[in-house]
């Protein structure tokens, strides 16, 4: 497994390429000029005849200055353009997505596989509750698509959310007290949970992402912020 | 009234007030309250323990068996209970604490307190127990499953007259089993280190005074010399105060970082408690930005701006001193919280609704109050600089002939004016929420959970430019002078500064890509954030091209400037990853962000300011700095700095979140950080100590060169701007007001009519009917 989702790595590679190109240009330029145009004997050759209190003669070249205004601008436009595309994908809800509620609390996560139960919008499904700590949600075809149970993380009992690969999910998130943010490490996604408002994340885990990964809180929320974890597992 | 008080008395009063301010929170925060019963003893039967009363605690085993239960016999001899008890009904009492295990009574003579300790019954009227009618008691103690325990026993010997007078008490401590090794607590380390720094700083001040003229050294002369500095309104002395203040807090901020880096050196470490860790990273950020970077920049501006634009002093010298002296007061407010053990734990961003929730430490109120003073201080000093730029440029110096450092300060000040009111308003709202119960940020009462984030980042992002632009100005001066070439594209440099200044205001939304903010706003700020790269790129390419055709002289300040070009370019490039929303969703709040902004803040601002220190030190002190020590500082600093922050990029991509007390390594059960992350963190911690140590070289160099360095000429590096006209160190007033320097021109220069903005500013500044600048 690898941190960061597919879209992240796609963009990251392109940005890395351009970052390396720009960096190499700057470094070569800097080392070349600072060595080529150094004072050979360390003495002070006053090239532009600096004198205190005298505004020195001009040193500019409009063509060059325009060049390094326009070329970076084009690069920026290109990078913006390619970064633009995936946003649509990330912010578009699949109408068939299964809704999971995520609630941040100081300092624990609450998930619910079936937040709609008992309402008019509730999907055709069945929910099984095993004592108070496990919940299994089957869709109308009787396929398990969401399971909620517990797992031990460094000696503490934390929620374990199990979701099915290649099934769309729609996380409806809110908070009961202060700002939190679940970080789906493996998918490279996070979004704040805010008290008094609902935020959403949409994701369809792929078969490559089968396995469990740690979910951490990534918006500072107080004393136990660093231990506000859960585990998300994608199963086949 | 104030006039009639003499100076020593007012200083004495001030000292007492400050002392009380620092002390008050630490007294209240004592874990057992002010009385501290376990340590201080039972003052109800006499102030101090008496040697006449001899307690005894029997029944403790020599070899401790985990989980076993022991019966302990408590008794005492001596004191009024034996000698002169009038009423044999009330003979004595006891109180026993155990650090581990469980204490339990065996009969009605003993009861358990809420903190787990045991005491005799019948200690007040409502308690009908007969436990105070004897001198011997029995309790049971169950040993802990591992480790030993410590016992503290207090016994009272009572004379039975119904009052406390004449009673005596005794005390005994005992240990059983293996004792834990004493661990240094993070707060103790911090407090000792800061105290040590204060002592060293004061020692340095006294030593500098002594070394100035060792023969004529006399303590009577110290106070006049010192008070001249702390009461001065001269821009150079206030500038020095700003610099000392800034460097001191740079050290304090570094100490915070070192201590929490120790915590993060290994996964699952517990050097700091979570509470301490949260306070430490909060105070690290706050100290570095508001108490180190901003004062250091104000120090440079104070020193250099009037010299550079040919003014005798700043326009409003008394306001200048006021702006500085608000800083130490703010620092005291910010820090008094942390020494009470309840310092602000909100992060330097102080996000609401957390900051107004009951879980935030009480020190957050002090933090907010201190920040309000900082806002006031920066606003006042900004007004001062603005007025100076508008009215006190030397004859012949138009706007487009101002040296670039002055330009950068001008743009930074403008940005500060437009951004900092939002922060000030937010802070006042939070202060009201926290103190008098308003509900600006109370979500349950209809507050907007994003309001603070908007106000804060509307200020917070321009704030980054406010501190980085002056560093750009320093680099422009240093590179141009070192390369012996006019800065390439002076005009485009100014326009790029202004461009950053304008675009910098509409980008702040990229701090809130994951906050649930409106997608439209996220999208717009994605575009504008990308755009900031263009003016920044122009500046970098202009700096590089400045060296073309020149004759670069390598000095320490040149090295720092070249180092700045490398690190700031890296910081700028890594900044390009965040505006792409799809990437930011992964990188937000990870160590990639930490790496990025430290490449900007340290590699950009601190390196730029170090370059400025080496560049202007001869001007300020009249002594050249030691180049060899300077190069040692650069080499060690540059390498250790990159060792700290370069691996953080990697950790961030691997998903290590920032502001967390620990980090989790992948196990069989779940995927988290790879095992190598622990090694990288250890490397970062070691490198952090190296970087801290390398900065001590700078302090050493400044002090030793300032006292013993070669005498500096008035223009040691051959720069053109007006600070090099005056002697080193400059006289007071810096430029003779009766004979102000006139800017000359190397090329034929026609005085243009003032442009639109020039006319506007003249119209605003000098009333038509005033007839001149002199009043």
Boltz contact constraints between the chains, C-beta under 6 A:
constraints:
  - contact:
      token1: [A, 1]
      token2: [B, 671]
      max_distance: 6.0
  - contact:
      token1: [A, 3]
      token2: [B, 654]
      max_distance: 6.0
  - contact:
      token1: [A, 3]
      token2: [B, 655]
      max_distance: 6.0
  - contact:
      token1: [A, 4]
      token2: [B, 586]
      max_distance: 6.0
  - contact:
      token1: [A, 7]
      token2: [B, 582]
      max_distance: 6.0
  - contact:
      token1: [A, 8]
      token2: [B, 583]
      max_distance: 6.0
  - contact:
      token1: [A, 8]
      token2: [B, 586]
      max_distance: 6.0
  - contact:
      token1: [A, 11]
      token2: [B, 580]
      max_distance: 6.0
  - contact:
      token1: [A, 11]
      token2: [B, 582]
      max_distance: 6.0
  - contact:
      token1: [A, 11]
      token2: [B, 583]
      max_distance: 6.0
  - contact:
      token1: [A, 15]
      token2: [B, 577]
      max_distance: 6.0
  - contact:
      token1: [A, 19]
      token2: [B, 573]
      max_distance: 6.0
  - contact:
      token1: [A, 26]
      token2: [B, 569]
      max_distance: 6.0
  - contact:
      token1: [A, 29]
      token2: [B, 544]
      max_distance: 6.0
  - contact:
      token1: [A, 30]
      token2: [B, 544]
      max_distance: 6.0
  - contact:
      token1: [A, 30]
      token2: [B, 565]
      max_distance: 6.0
  - contact:
      token1: [A, 33]
      token2: [B, 547]
      max_distance: 6.0
  - contact:
      token1: [A, 33]
      token2: [B, 548]
      max_distance: 6.0
  - contact:
      token1: [A, 34]
      token2: [B, 547]
      max_distance: 6.0
  - contact:
      token1: [A, 34]
      token2: [B, 552]
      max_distance: 6.0
  - contact:
      token1: [A, 34]
      token2: [B, 562]
      max_distance: 6.0
  - contact:
      token1: [A, 37]
      token2: [B, 547]
      max_distance: 6.0
  - contact:
      token1: [A, 37]
      token2: [B, 550]
      max_distance: 6.0
  - contact:
      token1: [A, 37]
      token2: [B, 552]
      max_distance: 6.0
  - contact:
      token1: [A, 38]
      token2: [B, 552]
      max_distance: 6.0
  - contact:
      token1: [A, 39]
      token2: [B, 551]
      max_distance: 6.0
  - contact:
      token1: [A, 39]
      token2: [B, 553]
      max_distance: 6.0
  - contact:
      token1: [A, 44]
      token2: [B, 718]
      max_distance: 6.0
  - contact:
      token1: [A, 45]
      token2: [B, 551]
      max_distance: 6.0
  - contact:
      token1: [A, 46]
      token2: [B, 484]
      max_distance: 6.0
  - contact:
      token1: [A, 47]
      token2: [B, 484]
      max_distance: 6.0
  - contact:
      token1: [A, 47]
      token2: [B, 485]
      max_distance: 6.0
  - contact:
      token1: [A, 47]
      token2: [B, 550]
      max_distance: 6.0
  - contact:
      token1: [A, 47]
      token2: [B, 551]
      max_distance: 6.0
  - contact:
      token1: [A, 48]
      token2: [B, 485]
      max_distance: 6.0
  - contact:
      token1: [A, 48]
      token2: [B, 486]
      max_distance: 6.0
  - contact:
      token1: [A, 50]
      token2: [B, 718]
      max_distance: 6.0
  - contact:
      token1: [A, 50]
      token2: [B, 720]
      max_distance: 6.0
  - contact:
      token1: [A, 52]
      token2: [B, 715]
      max_distance: 6.0
  - contact:
      token1: [A, 52]
      token2: [B, 724]
      max_distance: 6.0
  - contact:
      token1: [A, 52]
      token2: [B, 725]
      max_distance: 6.0
  - contact:
      token1: [A, 53]
      token2: [B, 722]
      max_distance: 6.0
  - contact:
      token1: [A, 53]
      token2: [B, 725]
      max_distance: 6.0
  - contact:
      token1: [A, 53]
      token2: [B, 741]
      max_distance: 6.0
  - contact:
      token1: [A, 54]
      token2: [B, 744]
      max_distance: 6.0
  - contact:
      token1: [A, 54]
      token2: [B, 746]
      max_distance: 6.0
  - contact:
      token1: [A, 55]
      token2: [B, 401]
      max_distance: 6.0
  - contact:
      token1: [A, 55]
      token2: [B, 743]
      max_distance: 6.0
  - contact:
      token1: [A, 55]
      token2: [B, 745]
      max_distance: 6.0
  - contact:
      token1: [A, 56]
      token2: [B, 486]
      max_distance: 6.0
  - contact:
      token1: [A, 56]
      token2: [B, 720]
      max_distance: 6.0
  - contact:
      token1: [A, 56]
      token2: [B, 746]
      max_distance: 6.0
  - contact:
      token1: [A, 57]
      token2: [B, 746]
      max_distance: 6.0
  - contact:
      token1: [A, 57]
      token2: [B, 747]
      max_distance: 6.0
  - contact:
      token1: [A, 59]
      token2: [B, 486]
      max_distance: 6.0
  - contact:
      token1: [A, 59]
      token2: [B, 488]
      max_distance: 6.0
  - contact:
      token1: [A, 60]
      token2: [B, 489]
      max_distance: 6.0
  - contact:
      token1: [A, 65]
      token2: [B, 489]
      max_distance: 6.0
  - contact:
      token1: [A, 65]
      token2: [B, 492]
      max_distance: 6.0
  - contact:
      token1: [A, 68]
      token2: [B, 541]
      max_distance: 6.0
  - contact:
      token1: [A, 69]
      token2: [B, 538]
      max_distance: 6.0
  - contact:
      token1: [A, 72]
      token2: [B, 534]
      max_distance: 6.0
  - contact:
      token1: [A, 72]
      token2: [B, 537]
      max_distance: 6.0
  - contact:
      token1: [A, 73]
      token2: [B, 534]
      max_distance: 6.0
  - contact:
      token1: [A, 76]
      token2: [B, 530]
      max_distance: 6.0
  - contact:
      token1: [A, 76]
      token2: [B, 533]
      max_distance: 6.0
  - contact:
      token1: [A, 80]
      token2: [B, 527]
      max_distance: 6.0
  - contact:
      token1: [A, 80]
      token2: [B, 530]
      max_distance: 6.0
  - contact:
      token1: [A, 83]
      token2: [B, 580]
      max_distance: 6.0
  - contact:
      token1: [A, 86]
      token2: [B, 582]
      max_distance: 6.0
  - contact:
      token1: [A, 87]
      token2: [B, 581]
      max_distance: 6.0
  - contact:
      token1: [A, 87]
      token2: [B, 582]
      max_distance: 6.0
  - contact:
      token1: [A, 90]
      token2: [B, 582]
      max_distance: 6.0
  - contact:
      token1: [A, 106]
      token2: [B, 359]
      max_distance: 6.0
  - contact:
      token1: [A, 178]
      token2: [B, 353]
      max_distance: 6.0
  - contact:
      token1: [A, 178]
      token2: [B, 354]
      max_distance: 6.0
  - contact:
      token1: [A, 178]
      token2: [B, 357]
      max_distance: 6.0
  - contact:
      token1: [A, 179]
      token2: [B, 351]
      max_distance: 6.0
  - contact:
      token1: [A, 185]
      token2: [B, 655]
      max_distance: 6.0
  - contact:
      token1: [A, 188]
      token2: [B, 586]
      max_distance: 6.0
  - contact:
      token1: [A, 189]
      token2: [B, 585]
      max_distance: 6.0
  - contact:
      token1: [A, 190]
      token2: [B, 514]
      max_distance: 6.0
  - contact:
      token1: [A, 190]
      token2: [B, 585]
      max_distance: 6.0
  - contact:
      token1: [A, 191]
      token2: [B, 514]
      max_distance: 6.0
  - contact:
      token1: [A, 192]
      token2: [B, 514]
      max_distance: 6.0
  - contact:
      token1: [A, 192]
      token2: [B, 515]
      max_distance: 6.0
  - contact:
      token1: [A, 192]
      token2: [B, 516]
      max_distance: 6.0
  - contact:
      token1: [A, 194]
      token2: [B, 449]
      max_distance: 6.0
  - contact:
      token1: [A, 194]
      token2: [B, 516]
      max_distance: 6.0
  - contact:
      token1: [A, 195]
      token2: [B, 443]
      max_distance: 6.0
  - contact:
      token1: [A, 195]
      token2: [B, 449]
      max_distance: 6.0
  - contact:
      token1: [A, 196]
      token2: [B, 443]
      max_distance: 6.0
  - contact:
      token1: [A, 196]
      token2: [B, 449]
      max_distance: 6.0
  - contact:
      token1: [A, 199]
      token2: [B, 516]
      max_distance: 6.0
  - contact:
      token1: [A, 212]
      token2: [B, 670]
      max_distance: 6.0
  - contact:
      token1: [A, 213]
      token2: [B, 670]
      max_distance: 6.0
  - contact:
      token1: [A, 213]
      token2: [B, 671]
      max_distance: 6.0
  - contact:
      token1: [A, 214]
      token2: [B, 664]
      max_distance: 6.0
  - contact:
      token1: [A, 214]
      token2: [B, 670]
      max_distance: 6.0
  - contact:
      token1: [A, 214]
      token2: [B, 672]
      max_distance: 6.0
  - contact:
      token1: [A, 216]
      token2: [B, 657]
      max_distance: 6.0
  - contact:
      token1: [A, 218]
      token2: [B, 589]
      max_distance: 6.0
  - contact:
      token1: [A, 218]
      token2: [B, 657]
      max_distance: 6.0
  - contact:
      token1: [A, 220]
      token2: [B, 347]
      max_distance: 6.0
  - contact:
      token1: [A, 220]
      token2: [B, 659]
      max_distance: 6.0
  - contact:
      token1: [A, 222]
      token2: [B, 359]
      max_distance: 6.0
  - contact:
      token1: [A, 223]
      token2: [B, 274]
      max_distance: 6.0
  - contact:
      token1: [A, 223]
      token2: [B, 275]
      max_distance: 6.0
  - contact:
      token1: [A, 226]
      token2: [B, 660]
      max_distance: 6.0
  - contact:
      token1: [A, 226]
      token2: [B, 661]
      max_distance: 6.0
  - contact:
      token1: [A, 226]
      token2: [B, 662]
      max_distance: 6.0
  - contact:
      token1: [A, 231]
      token2: [B, 670]
      max_distance: 6.0
